Amino acid sequence: MKISKLLKEKNMTQYKLAIQSGVPHATLSDIMNGKTRIEKCSGETLYKISSVLGVSIEDLIRDSIEKAAIIKSWECGLPKYLQDDLDAYKKGLKEKSSLLDCLWGELYGSINCAEINEQSITHEHAQYLRDKYL
């Protein structure tokens, strides 16, 4: 569950959660703004937050873990041409290729082709790839 949703349900502010849990306000802010992934927090931090909010640690991090699994799967099982172009673009970035603009164009075209022409990836999947790499 999202902390913001739980806070709203309990009519509690982020500041009040920080005071009651003993978790620094800056840490909570980073978690709630997506700067820090909640599943990467220490067990102690998760315990403190979940205790004050009255939910299990598992419930607190479930959405984040499920989202991470979906996103990870979006870079696997792509059509071969799209996977090849994605790999070439990643390699070009790593090696600071002088052909990066060409590799970018190839990847952009492959994402569009997979989404629009072949419909082998969803719009959300395509948008994820665009946002991450282009």
C-alpha positions, -999 to +999 in steps of 0.1 A: +000+000+000+011+035-006+020+054+025+002+085+012-030+065+010-026+050+045-019+085+059-051+098+043-071+069+057-058+075+092-061+113+088-024+116+096+003+139+083+037+129+071+051+149+100+030+131+125+041+097+111+078+108+114+073+118+151+054+087+161+076+063+142+109+079+149+117+077+112+133+110+100+110+133+081+135+135+053+135+097+049+097+096+048+097+124+022+123+105+000+102+074+002+069+091-006+084+111-035+100+080-050+135+091-044+140+061-022+124+028-030+105+015+000+116-021-005+153-009-002+147+005+033+160-012+064+138-037+083+139-013+112+125+016+092+098-006+076+089-020+110+085+015+125+064+028+097+042-003+095+036-004+132+024+032+134+002+027+103-012-006+115-003-027+085+022-055+080+055-049+064+045-071+035+014-049+029+035-018+030+060-029+003+037-052-018+028-026-045+064-015-049+077-051-053+049-060-078+056-028-098+094-036-099+086-072-111+065-058-140+090-033-150+118-058-149+098-081-172+094-052-197+130-055-207+128-093-214+109-112-240+109-084-265+107-091-303+142-099-316+146-067-336+136-046-306+159-065-282+188-062-307+182-024-311+179-020-273+211-039-267+229-019-294+217+013-278+228+003-243+262-007-257+265+026-276+257+045-243+283+025-224+310+029-251+301+066-258+296+057-295+297+085-321+267+068-337+245+072-307+220+094-326+216+066-352+212+039-325+186+062-308+167+065-340+167+027-346+155+021-311+128+047-314+116+032-346+116-004-332+096+006-302+070+023-324+069-007-348+064-032-319+037-010-304+018+002-334+024-021-363+028-055-346+011-047-313+036-070-296+040-046-267+014-024-250+014+014-250+024+013-214+053-010-222+064+012-251+062+043-230+083+027-203+110+019-228+108+055-242+110+071-208+139+049-197+161+050-228+151+079-251 
